[in-house]
Amino acid sequence: MVKVITFFLIGMLVLAMFGRLRWPGGAGLPRKTKRANLPKPTRCAACGKYEVTGGACRNCSGGQS
């Protein structure tokens, strides 16, 4: 029984490694990254921290992002 479980886990590991491979031009599918569609992060003018939600800065008293 331990042998069967070991072979199953090794098989799943091999499948996971093949799933992570990035072949150049893999199967003709276009590869788009998620980062290409995201807007650039904004910074607070007063304190310089990144503002994710937009609007007034939560970290300083009066900075607008």
PQR file of N, CA, C, O and H, with PARSE charges and radii, in Angstrom:
ATOM      1  N   MET A   1       0.821  -1.192   0.000 -0.4000 1.5000
ATOM      2  CA  MET A   1       0.000   0.000   0.000 -0.0000 2.0000
ATOM      3  C   MET A   1       0.872   1.266   0.000  0.5500 1.7000
ATOM      4  O   MET A   1       0.547   2.246  -0.669 -0.5500 1.4000
ATOM      5  N   VAL A   2       1.957   1.237   0.740 -0.4000 1.5000
ATOM      6  CA  VAL A   2       2.861   2.375   0.794 -0.0000 2.0000
ATOM      7  C   VAL A   2       3.493   2.608  -0.574  0.5500 1.7000
ATOM      8  O   VAL A   2       3.728   3.749  -0.970 -0.5500 1.4000
ATOM      9  H   VAL A   2       2.221   0.440   1.283  0.4000 1.0000
ATOM     10  N   LYS A   3       3.769   1.512  -1.301 -0.4000 1.5000
ATOM     11  CA  LYS A   3       4.342   1.629  -2.639 -0.0000 2.0000
ATOM     12  C   LYS A   3       3.378   2.329  -3.585  0.5500 1.7000
ATOM     13  O   LYS A   3       3.796   3.185  -4.365 -0.5500 1.4000
ATOM     14  H   LYS A   3       3.578   0.584  -0.980  0.4000 1.0000
ATOM     15  N   VAL A   4       2.116   1.988  -3.532 -0.4000 1.5000
ATOM     16  CA  VAL A   4       1.106   2.592  -4.409 -0.0000 2.0000
ATOM     17  C   VAL A   4       0.991   4.089  -4.119  0.5500 1.7000
ATOM     18  O   VAL A   4       0.946   4.898  -5.046 -0.5500 1.4000
ATOM     19  H   VAL A   4       1.776   1.293  -2.899  0.4000 1.0000
ATOM     20  N   ILE A   5       0.943   4.454  -2.861 -0.4000 1.5000
ATOM     21  CA  ILE A   5       0.836   5.865  -2.487 -0.0000 2.0000
ATOM     22  C   ILE A   5       2.088   6.624  -2.922  0.5500 1.7000
ATOM     23  O   ILE A   5       1.987   7.756  -3.394 -0.5500 1.4000
ATOM     24  H   ILE A   5       0.980   3.797  -2.108  0.4000 1.0000
ATOM     25  N   THR A   6       3.259   6.020  -2.771 -0.4000 1.5000
ATOM     26  CA  THR A   6       4.499   6.663  -3.189 -0.0000 2.0000
ATOM     27  C   THR A   6       4.511   6.898  -4.693  0.5500 1.7000
ATOM     28  O   THR A   6       4.855   7.991  -5.143 -0.5500 1.4000
ATOM     29  H   THR A   6       3.341   5.100  -2.388  0.4000 1.0000
ATOM     30  N   PHE A   7       4.140   5.882  -5.481 -0.4000 1.5000
ATOM     31  CA  PHE A   7       4.096   6.053  -6.934 -0.0000 2.0000
ATOM     32  C   PHE A   7       3.070   7.097  -7.348  0.5500 1.7000
ATOM     33  O   PHE A   7       3.308   7.859  -8.285 -0.5500 1.4000
ATOM     34  H   PHE A   7       3.861   4.994  -5.116  0.4000 1.0000
ATOM     35  N   PHE A   8       1.937   7.141  -6.663 -0.4000 1.5000
ATOM     36  CA  PHE A   8       0.913   8.141  -6.967 -0.0000 2.0000
ATOM     37  C   PHE A   8       1.460   9.550  -6.711  0.5500 1.7000
ATOM     38  O   PHE A   8       1.278  10.444  -7.538 -0.5500 1.4000
ATOM     39  H   PHE A   8       1.744   6.522  -5.902  0.4000 1.0000
ATOM     40  N   LEU A   9       2.117   9.746  -5.590 -0.4000 1.5000
ATOM     41  CA  LEU A   9       2.655  11.066  -5.267 -0.0000 2.0000
ATOM     42  C   LEU A   9       3.775  11.471  -6.224  0.5500 1.7000
ATOM     43  O   LEU A   9       3.874  12.640  -6.598 -0.5500 1.4000
ATOM     44  H   LEU A   9       2.265   9.020  -4.918  0.4000 1.0000
ATOM     45  N   ILE A  10       4.610  10.525  -6.618 -0.4000 1.5000
ATOM     46  CA  ILE A  10       5.665  10.826  -7.588 -0.0000 2.0000
ATOM     47  C   ILE A  10       5.044  11.184  -8.934  0.5500 1.7000
ATOM     48  O   ILE A  10       5.506  12.111  -9.601 -0.5500 1.4000
ATOM     49  H   ILE A  10       4.529   9.576  -6.313  0.4000 1.0000
ATOM     50  N   GLY A  11       4.004  10.461  -9.340 -0.4000 1.5000
ATOM     51  CA  GLY A  11       3.304  10.772 -10.589 -0.0000 2.0000
ATOM     52  C   GLY A  11       2.679  12.156 -10.559  0.5500 1.7000
ATOM     53  O   GLY A  11       2.748  12.885 -11.548 -0.5500 1.4000
ATOM     54  H   GLY A  11       3.629   9.709  -8.798  0.4000 1.0000
ATOM     55  N   MET A  12       2.078  12.525  -9.456 -0.4000 1.5000
ATOM     56  CA  MET A  12       1.487  13.859  -9.337 -0.0000 2.0000
ATOM     57  C   MET A  12       2.575  14.935  -9.377  0.5500 1.7000
ATOM     58  O   MET A  12       2.362  16.000  -9.956 -0.5500 1.4000
ATOM     59  H   MET A  12       2.022  11.933  -8.652  0.4000 1.0000
ATOM     60  N   LEU A  13       3.710  14.678  -8.783 -0.4000 1.5000
ATOM     61  CA  LEU A  13       4.831  15.616  -8.810 -0.0000 2.0000
ATOM     62  C   LEU A  13       5.336  15.820 -10.243  0.5500 1.7000
ATOM     63  O   LEU A  13       5.621  16.946 -10.650 -0.5500 1.4000
ATOM     64  H   LEU A  13       3.883  13.813  -8.313  0.4000 1.0000
ATOM     65  N   VAL A  14       5.444  14.733 -11.000 -0.4000 1.5000
ATOM     66  CA  VAL A  14       5.895  14.839 -12.393 -0.0000 2.0000
ATOM     67  C   VAL A  14       4.876  15.617 -13.215  0.5500 1.7000
ATOM     68  O   VAL A  14       5.267  16.462 -14.021 -0.5500 1.4000
ATOM     69  H   VAL A  14       5.212  13.818 -10.670  0.4000 1.0000
ATOM     70  N   LEU A  15       3.601  15.363 -13.041 -0.4000 1.5000
ATOM     71  CA  LEU A  15       2.569  16.115 -13.766 -0.0000 2.0000
ATOM     72  C   LEU A  15       2.597  17.597 -13.401  0.5500 1.7000
ATOM     73  O   LEU A  15       2.403  18.446 -14.270 -0.5500 1.4000
ATOM     74  H   LEU A  15       3.283  14.676 -12.387  0.4000 1.0000
ATOM     75  N   ALA A  16       2.832  17.917 -12.146 -0.4000 1.5000
ATOM     76  CA  ALA A  16       2.901  19.312 -11.728 -0.0000 2.0000
ATOM     77  C   ALA A  16       4.106  20.010 -12.351  0.5500 1.7000
ATOM     78  O   ALA A  16       4.017  21.176 -12.737 -0.5500 1.4000
ATOM     79  H   ALA A  16       2.990  17.227 -11.439  0.4000 1.0000
ATOM     80  N   MET A  17       5.223  19.307 -12.451 -0.4000 1.5000
ATOM     81  CA  MET A  17       6.405  19.918 -13.067 -0.0000 2.0000
ATOM     82  C   MET A  17       6.180  20.155 -14.558  0.5500 1.7000
ATOM     83  O   MET A  17       6.593  21.191 -15.080 -0.5500 1.4000
ATOM     84  H   MET A  17       5.295  18.360 -12.138  0.4000 1.0000
ATOM     85  N   PHE A  18       5.539  19.224 -15.252 -0.4000 1.5000
ATOM     86  CA  PHE A  18       5.243  19.435 -16.666 -0.0000 2.0000
ATOM     87  C   PHE A  18       4.235  20.557 -16.860  0.5500 1.7000
ATOM     88  O   PHE A  18       4.297  21.265 -17.865 -0.5500 1.4000
ATOM     89  H   PHE A  18       5.203  18.383 -14.828  0.4000 1.0000
ATOM     90  N   GLY A  19       3.324  20.734 -15.940 -0.4000 1.5000
ATOM     91  CA  GLY A  19       2.348  21.798 -16.039 -0.0000 2.0000
ATOM     92  C   GLY A  19       2.956  23.174 -15.873  0.5500 1.7000
ATOM     93  O   GLY A  19       2.405  24.157 -16.368 -0.5500 1.4000
ATOM     94  H   GLY A  19       3.274  20.158 -15.124  0.4000 1.0000
ATOM     95  N   ARG A  20       4.089  23.263 -15.183 -0.4000 1.5000
ATOM     96  CA  ARG A  20       4.745  24.549 -14.970 -0.0000 2.0000
ATOM     97  C   ARG A  20       5.717  24.915 -16.080  0.5500 1.7000
ATOM     98  O   ARG A  20       6.199  26.047 -16.128 -0.5500 1.4000
ATOM     99  H   ARG A  20       4.537  22.464 -14.781  0.4000 1.0000
ATOM    100  N   LEU A  21       6.009  23.987 -16.964 -0.4000 1.5000
ATOM    101  CA  LEU A  21       6.952  24.284 -18.040 -0.0000 2.0000
ATOM    102  C   LEU A  21       6.351  25.309 -18.987  0.5500 1.7000
ATOM    103  O   LEU A  21       5.155  25.282 -19.276 -0.5500 1.4000
ATOM    104  H   LEU A  21       5.617  23.067 -16.925  0.4000 1.0000
ATOM    105  N   ARG A  22       7.181  26.193 -19.455 -0.4000 1.5000
ATOM    106  CA  ARG A  22       6.754  27.215 -20.410 -0.0000 2.0000
ATOM    107  C   ARG A  22       7.491  26.954 -21.716  0.5500 1.7000
ATOM    108  O   ARG A  22       8.648  27.345 -21.867 -0.5500 1.4000
ATOM    109  H   ARG A  22       8.153  26.215 -19.220  0.4000 1.0000
ATOM    110  N   TRP A  23       6.824  26.293 -22.661 -0.4000 1.5000
ATOM    111  CA  TRP A  23       7.439  26.039 -23.953 -0.0000 2.0000
ATOM    112  C   TRP A  23       7.299  27.277 -24.824  0.5500 1.7000
ATOM    113  O   TRP A  23       6.246  27.914 -24.812 -0.5500 1.4000
ATOM    114  H   TRP A  23       5.884  25.975 -22.538  0.4000 1.0000
ATOM    115  N   PRO A  24       8.341  27.638 -25.587 -0.5600 1.5000
ATOM    116  CA  PRO A  24       8.231  28.782 -26.494  0.2800 2.0000
ATOM    117  C   PRO A  24       7.177  28.510 -27.565  0.5500 1.7000
ATOM    118  O   PRO A  24       7.280  27.532 -28.304 -0.5500 1.4000
ATOM    119  N   GLY A  25       6.169  29.373 -27.648 -0.4000 1.5000
ATOM    120  CA  GLY A  25       5.099  29.169 -28.622 -0.0000 2.0000
ATOM    121  C   GLY A  25       4.231  27.978 -28.282  0.5500 1.7000
ATOM    122  O   GLY A  25       3.714  27.321 -29.185 -0.5500 1.4000
ATOM    123  H   GLY A  25       6.086  30.168 -27.047  0.4000 1.0000
ATOM    124  N   GLY A  26       4.061  27.687 -27.030 -0.4000 1.5000
ATOM    125  CA  GLY A  26       3.365  26.490 -26.581 -0.0000 2.0000
ATOM    126  C   GLY A  26       1.959  26.334 -27.126  0.5500 1.7000
ATOM    127  O   GLY A  26       1.049  27.057 -26.721 -0.5500 1.4000
ATOM    128  H   GLY A  26       4.481  28.221 -26.296  0.4000 1.0000
ATOM    129  N   ALA A  27       1.777  25.400 -28.037 -0.4000 1.5000
ATOM    130  CA  ALA A  27       0.486  24.999 -28.614 -0.0000 2.0000
ATOM    131  C   ALA A  27      -0.235  26.141 -29.314  0.5500 1.7000
ATOM    132  O   ALA A  27      -1.450  26.077 -29.501 -0.5500 1.4000
ATOM    133  H   ALA A  27       2.517  24.813 -28.366  0.4000 1.0000
ATOM    134  N   GLY A  28       0.481  27.173 -29.701 -0.4000 1.5000
ATOM    135  CA  GLY A  28      -0.132  28.260 -30.447 -0.0000 2.0000
ATOM    136  C   GLY A  28      -1.040  29.160 -29.633  0.5500 1.7000
ATOM    137  O   GLY A  28      -1.774  29.968 -30.202 -0.5500 1.4000
ATOM    138  H   GLY A  28       1.468  27.225 -29.550  0.4000 1.0000
ATOM    139  N   LEU A  29      -1.008  29.040 -28.330 -0.4000 1.5000
ATOM    140  CA  LEU A  29      -1.866  29.864 -27.489 -0.0000 2.0000
ATOM    141  C   LEU A  29      -1.167  31.180 -27.157  0.5500 1.7000
ATOM    142  O   LEU A  29       0.019  31.179 -26.828 -0.5500 1.4000
ATOM    143  H   LEU A  29      -0.411  28.383 -27.868  0.4000 1.0000
ATOM    144  N   PRO A  30      -1.882  32.297 -27.238 -0.5600 1.5000
ATOM    145  CA  PRO A  30      -1.247  33.564 -26.864  0.2800 2.0000
ATOM    146  C   PRO A  30      -1.029  33.627 -25.367  0.5500 1.7000
ATOM    147  O   PRO A  30      -1.920  33.296 -24.584 -0.5500 1.4000
ATOM    148  N   ARG A  31       0.167  34.056 -24.973 -0.4000 1.5000
ATOM    149  CA  ARG A  31       0.467  34.173 -23.542 -0.0000 2.0000
ATOM    150  C   ARG A  31       0.376  35.625 -23.145  0.5500 1.7000
ATOM    151  O   ARG A  31       1.129  36.464 -23.639 -0.5500 1.4000
ATOM    152  H   ARG A  31       0.890  34.325 -25.609  0.4000 1.0000
ATOM    153  N   LYS A  32      -0.542  35.919 -22.258 -0.4000 1.5000
ATOM    154  CA  LYS A  32      -0.688  37.267 -21.723 -0.0000 2.0000
ATOM    155  C   LYS A  32      -0.416  37.210 -20.232  0.5500 1.7000
ATOM    156  O   LYS A  32      -0.844  36.287 -19.538 -0.5500 1.4000
ATOM    157  H   LYS A  32      -1.155  35.238 -21.857  0.4000 1.0000
ATOM    158  N   THR A  33       0.290  38.198 -19.761 -0.4000 1.5000
ATOM    159  CA  THR A  33       0.540  38.258 -18.328 -0.0000 2.0000
ATOM    160  C   THR A  33      -0.523  39.114 -17.671  0.5500 1.7000
ATOM    161  O   THR A  33      -1.096  40.005 -18.299 -0.5500 1.4000
ATOM    162  H   THR A  33       0.637  38.948 -20.324  0.4000 1.0000
ATOM    163  N   LYS A  34      -0.776  38.844 -16.431 -0.4000 1.5000
ATOM    164  CA  LYS A  34      -1.766  39.611 -15.690 -0.0000 2.0000
ATOM    165  C   LYS A  34      -1.282  41.033 -15.438  0.5500 1.7000
ATOM    166  O   LYS A  34      -2.092  41.951 -15.303 -0.5500 1.4000
ATOM    167  H   LYS A  34      -0.311  38.120 -15.921  0.4000 1.0000
ATOM    168  N   ARG A  35       0.034  41.220 -15.373 -0.4000 1.5000
ATOM    169  CA  ARG A  35       0.582  42.533 -15.073 -0.0000 2.0000
ATOM    170  C   ARG A  35       0.389  43.505 -16.231  0.5500 1.7000
ATOM    171  O   ARG A  35       0.369  44.717 -16.020 -0.5500 1.4000
ATOM    172  H   ARG A  35       0.691  40.475 -15.482  0.4000 1.0000
ATOM    173  N   ALA A  36       0.249  42.992 -17.451 -0.4000 1.5000
ATOM    174  CA  ALA A  36       0.124  43.878 -18.605 -0.0000 2.0000
ATOM    175  C   ALA A  36      -1.189  44.659 -18.560  0.5500 1.7000
ATOM    176  O   ALA A  36      -1.272  45.756 -19.113 -0.5500 1.4000
ATOM    177  H   ALA A  36       0.266  42.007 -17.622  0.4000 1.0000
ATOM    178  N   ASN A  37      -2.197  44.117 -17.918 -0.4000 1.5000
ATOM    179  CA  ASN A  37      -3.504  44.755 -17.883 -0.0000 2.0000
ATOM    180  C   ASN A  37      -3.724  45.625 -16.651  0.5500 1.7000
ATOM    181  O   ASN A  37      -4.734  46.321 -16.562 -0.5500 1.4000
ATOM    182  H   ASN A  37      -2.129  43.226 -17.468  0.4000 1.0000
ATOM    183  N   LEU A  38      -2.799  45.595 -15.706 -0.4000 1.5000
ATOM    184  CA  LEU A  38      -2.974  46.350 -14.474 -0.0000 2.0000
ATOM    185  C   LEU A  38      -2.454  47.774 -14.640  0.5500 1.7000
ATOM    186  O   LEU A  38      -1.451  47.989 -15.319 -0.5500 1.4000
ATOM    187  H   LEU A  38      -1.977  45.029 -15.779  0.4000 1.0000
ATOM    188  N   PRO A  39      -3.130  48.756 -14.023 -0.5600 1.5000
ATOM    189  CA  PRO A  39      -2.606  50.127 -14.086  0.2800 2.0000
ATOM    190  C   PRO A  39      -1.392  50.272 -13.174  0.5500 1.7000
ATOM    191  O   PRO A  39      -1.186  49.474 -12.260 -0.5500 1.4000
ATOM    192  N   LYS A  40      -0.592  51.306 -13.437 -0.4000 1.5000
ATOM    193  CA  LYS A  40       0.569  51.572 -12.593 -0.0000 2.0000
ATOM    194  C   LYS A  40       0.102  52.033 -11.217  0.5500 1.7000
ATOM    195  O   LYS A  40      -0.881  52.767 -11.116 -0.5500 1.4000
ATOM    196  H   LYS A  40      -0.759  51.955 -14.179  0.4000 1.0000
ATOM    197  N   PRO A  41       0.783  51.620 -10.164 -0.5600 1.5000
ATOM    198  CA  PRO A  41       0.394  52.064  -8.826  0.2800 2.0000
ATOM    199  C   PRO A  41       0.681  53.551  -8.644  0.5500 1.7000
ATOM    200  O   PRO A  41       1.648  54.079  -9.193 -0.5500 1.4000
ATOM    201  N   THR A  42      -0.166  54.214  -7.873 -0.4000 1.5000
ATOM    202  CA  THR A  42       0.024  55.639  -7.612 -0.0000 2.0000
ATOM    203  C   THR A  42       0.681  55.811  -6.247  0.5500 1.7000
ATOM    204  O   THR A  42       0.573  54.955  -5.369 -0.5500 1.4000
ATOM    205  H   THR A  42      -0.951  53.785  -7.427  0.4000 1.0000
ATOM    206  N   ARG A  43       1.366  56.944  -6.096 -0.4000 1.5000
ATOM    207  CA  ARG A  43       2.026  57.255  -4.835 -0.0000 2.0000
ATOM    208  C   ARG A  43       1.444  58.520  -4.253  0.5500 1.7000
ATOM    209  O   ARG A  43       0.992  59.400  -4.986 -0.5500 1.4000
ATOM    210  H   ARG A  43       1.454  57.639  -6.809  0.4000 1.0000
ATOM    211  N   CYS A  44       1.452  58.613  -2.948 -0.4000 1.5000
ATOM    212  CA  CYS A  44       1.016  59.815  -2.258 -0.0000 2.0000
ATOM    213  C   CYS A  44       2.061  60.900  -2.485  0.5500 1.7000
ATOM    214  O   CYS A  44       3.261  60.651  -2.365 -0.5500 1.4000
ATOM    215  H   CYS A  44       1.819  57.898  -2.353  0.4000 1.0000
ATOM    216  N   ALA A  45       1.604  62.092  -2.812 -0.4000 1.5000
ATOM    217  CA  ALA A  45       2.525  63.199  -3.074 -0.0000 2.0000
ATOM    218  C   ALA A  45       3.221  63.674  -1.804  0.5500 1.7000
ATOM    219  O   ALA A  45       4.347  64.166  -1.869 -0.5500 1.4000
ATOM    220  H   ALA A  45       0.629  62.294  -2.909  0.4000 1.0000
ATOM    221  N   ALA A  46       2.567  63.533  -0.644 -0.4000 1.5000
ATOM    222  CA  ALA A  46       3.139  64.038   0.604 -0.0000 2.0000
ATOM    223  C   ALA A  46       4.120  63.053   1.242  0.5500 1.7000
ATOM    224  O   ALA A  46       5.233  63.437   1.602 -0.5500 1.4000
ATOM    225  H   ALA A  46       1.652  63.133  -0.591  0.4000 1.0000
ATOM    226  N   CYS A  47       3.720  61.797   1.385 -0.4000 1.5000
ATOM    227  CA  CYS A  47       4.571  60.858   2.116 -0.0000 2.0000
ATOM    228  C   CYS A  47       5.276  59.847   1.210  0.5500 1.7000
ATOM    229  O   CYS A  47       6.251  59.227   1.634 -0.5500 1.4000
ATOM    230  H   CYS A  47       2.815  61.485   1.092  0.4000 1.0000
ATOM    231  N   GLY A  48       4.809  59.670  -0.014 -0.4000 1.5000
ATOM    232  CA  GLY A  48       5.471  58.780  -0.951 -0.0000 2.0000
ATOM    233  C   GLY A  48       5.081  57.318  -0.850  0.5500 1.7000
ATOM    234  O   GLY A  48       5.666  56.480  -1.536 -0.5500 1.4000
ATOM    235  H   GLY A  48       4.017  60.174  -0.359  0.4000 1.0000
ATOM    236  N   LYS A  49       4.107  56.990  -0.012 -0.4000 1.5000
ATOM    237  CA  LYS A  49       3.684  55.603   0.098 -0.0000 2.0000
ATOM    238  C   LYS A  49       2.731  55.266  -1.044  0.5500 1.7000
ATOM    239  O   LYS A  49       2.043  56.141  -1.569 -0.5500 1.4000
ATOM    240  H   LYS A  49       3.631  57.670   0.546  0.4000 1.0000
ATOM    241  N   TYR A  50       2.698  53.991  -1.423 -0.4000 1.5000
ATOM    242  CA  TYR A  50       1.799  53.550  -2.485 -0.0000 2.0000
ATOM    243  C   TYR A  50       0.362  53.580  -2.000  0.5500 1.7000
ATOM    244  O   TYR A  50       0.079  53.191  -0.867 -0.5500 1.4000
ATOM    245  H   TYR A  50       3.257  53.280  -0.996  0.4000 1.0000
ATOM    246  N   GLU A  51      -0.533  54.032  -2.838 -0.4000 1.5000
ATOM    247  CA  GLU A  51      -1.955  54.089  -2.520 -0.0000 2.0000
ATOM    248  C   GLU A  51      -2.683  53.143  -3.467  0.5500 1.7000
ATOM    249  O   GLU A  51      -2.729  53.370  -4.676 -0.5500 1.4000
ATOM    250  H   GLU A  51      -0.302  54.347  -3.758  0.4000 1.0000
ATOM    251  N   VAL A  52      -3.244  52.091  -2.909 -0.4000 1.5000
ATOM    252  CA  VAL A  52      -3.890  51.067  -3.703 -0.0000 2.0000
ATOM    253  C   VAL A  52      -5.327  51.447  -4.032  0.5500 1.7000
ATOM    254  O   VAL A  52      -5.778  51.228  -5.156 -0.5500 1.4000
ATOM    255  H   VAL A  52      -3.207  51.906  -1.926  0.4000 1.0000
ATOM    256  N   THR A  53      -6.041  52.004  -3.086 -0.4000 1.5000
ATOM    257  CA  THR A  53      -7.467  52.243  -3.265 -0.0000 2.0000
ATOM    258  C   THR A  53      -7.775  53.537  -3.986  0.5500 1.7000
ATOM    259  O   THR A  53      -8.892  53.694  -4.479 -0.5500 1.4000
ATOM    260  H   THR A  53      -5.674  52.181  -2.173  0.4000 1.0000
ATOM    261  N   GLY A  54      -6.846  54.470  -4.073 -0.4000 1.5000
ATOM    262  CA  GLY A  54      -7.099  55.773  -4.676 -0.0000 2.0000
ATOM    263  C   GLY A  54      -7.740  56.706  -3.660  0.5500 1.7000
ATOM    264  O   GLY A  54      -8.102  56.280  -2.563 -0.5500 1.4000
ATOM    265  H   GLY A  54      -5.939  54.343  -3.672  0.4000 1.0000
ATOM    266  N   GLY A  55      -7.880  57.960  -4.016 -0.4000 1.5000
ATOM    267  CA  GLY A  55      -8.465  58.921  -3.100 -0.0000 2.0000
ATOM    268  C   GLY A  55      -7.428  59.466  -2.140  0.5500 1.7000
ATOM    269  O   GLY A  55      -6.239  59.501  -2.457 -0.5500 1.4000
ATOM    270  H   GLY A  55      -7.586  58.306  -4.907  0.4000 1.0000
ATOM    271  N   ALA A  56      -7.877  59.895  -0.958 -0.4000 1.5000
ATOM    272  CA  ALA A  56      -6.978  60.502   0.028 -0.0000 2.0000
ATOM    273  C   ALA A  56      -6.080  59.445   0.647  0.5500 1.7000
ATOM    274  O   ALA A  56      -6.470  58.287   0.797 -0.5500 1.4000
ATOM    275  H   ALA A  56      -8.843  59.867  -0.700  0.4000 1.0000
ATOM    276  N   CYS A  57      -4.884  59.858   1.002 -0.4000 1.5000
ATOM    277  CA  CYS A  57      -3.913  58.950   1.610 -0.0000 2.0000
ATOM    278  C   CYS A  57      -4.333  58.647   3.039  0.5500 1.7000
ATOM    279  O   CYS A  57      -4.692  59.554   3.790 -0.5500 1.4000
ATOM    280  H   CYS A  57      -4.567  60.799   0.880  0.4000 1.0000
ATOM    281  N   ARG A  58      -4.289  57.393   3.410 -0.4000 1.5000
ATOM    282  CA  ARG A  58      -4.662  56.992   4.758 -0.0000 2.0000
ATOM    283  C   ARG A  58      -3.507  57.126   5.744  0.5500 1.7000
ATOM    284  O   ARG A  58      -3.719  57.101   6.957 -0.5500 1.4000
ATOM    285  H   ARG A  58      -3.997  56.656   2.800  0.4000 1.0000
ATOM    286  N   ASN A  59      -2.274  57.271   5.225 -0.4000 1.5000
ATOM    287  CA  ASN A  59      -1.106  57.251   6.084 -0.0000 2.0000
ATOM    288  C   ASN A  59      -0.656  58.646   6.543  0.5500 1.7000
ATOM    289  O   ASN A  59      -0.015  58.778   7.586 -0.5500 1.4000
ATOM    290  H   ASN A  59      -2.102  57.292   4.240  0.4000 1.0000
ATOM    291  N   CYS A  60      -0.984  59.662   5.782 -0.4000 1.5000
ATOM    292  CA  CYS A  60      -0.555  61.002   6.183 -0.0000 2.0000
ATOM    293  C   CYS A  60      -1.770  61.925   6.255  0.5500 1.7000
ATOM    294  O   CYS A  60      -2.891  61.520   5.949 -0.5500 1.4000
ATOM    295  H   CYS A  60      -1.505  59.555   4.935  0.4000 1.0000
ATOM    296  N   SER A  61      -1.537  63.130   6.651 -0.4000 1.5000
ATOM    297  CA  SER A  61      -2.669  64.014   6.944 -0.0000 2.0000
ATOM    298  C   SER A  61      -3.366  64.589   5.718  0.5500 1.7000
ATOM    299  O   SER A  61      -4.594  64.677   5.706 -0.5500 1.4000
ATOM    300  H   SER A  61      -0.626  63.459   6.900  0.4000 1.0000
ATOM    301  N   GLY A  62      -2.621  64.984   4.682 -0.4000 1.5000
ATOM    302  CA  GLY A  62      -3.334  65.686   3.626 -0.0000 2.0000
ATOM    303  C   GLY A  62      -2.962  65.319   2.213  0.5500 1.7000
ATOM    304  O   GLY A  62      -3.397  66.001   1.286 -0.5500 1.4000
ATOM    305  H   GLY A  62      -1.624  64.912   4.691  0.4000 1.0000
ATOM    306  N   GLY A  63      -2.187  64.286   1.996 -0.4000 1.5000
ATOM    307  CA  GLY A  63      -1.753  63.980   0.643 -0.0000 2.0000
ATOM    308  C   GLY A  63      -2.848  63.368  -0.205  0.5500 1.7000
ATOM    309  O   GLY A  63      -3.648  62.566   0.275 -0.5500 1.4000
ATOM    310  H   GLY A  63      -1.833  63.732   2.750  0.4000 1.0000
ATOM    311  N   GLN A  64      -2.876  63.743  -1.433 -0.4000 1.5000
ATOM    312  CA  GLN A  64      -3.790  63.144  -2.395 -0.0000 2.0000
ATOM    313  C   GLN A  64      -2.978  62.259  -3.330  0.5500 1.7000
ATOM    314  O   GLN A  64      -1.859  62.605  -3.709 -0.5500 1.4000
ATOM    315  H   GLN A  64      -2.226  64.395  -1.823  0.4000 1.0000
ATOM    316  N   SER A  65      -3.546  61.117  -3.699 -0.4000 1.5000
ATOM    317  CA  SER A  65      -2.816  60.237  -4.608 -0.0000 2.0000
ATOM    318  C   SER A  65      -3.179  60.514  -6.036  0.5500 1.7000
ATOM    319  O   SER A  65      -2.658  59.864  -6.943 -0.5500 1.4000
ATOM    320  H   SER A  65      -4.455  60.836  -3.391  0.4000 1.0000
TER
END
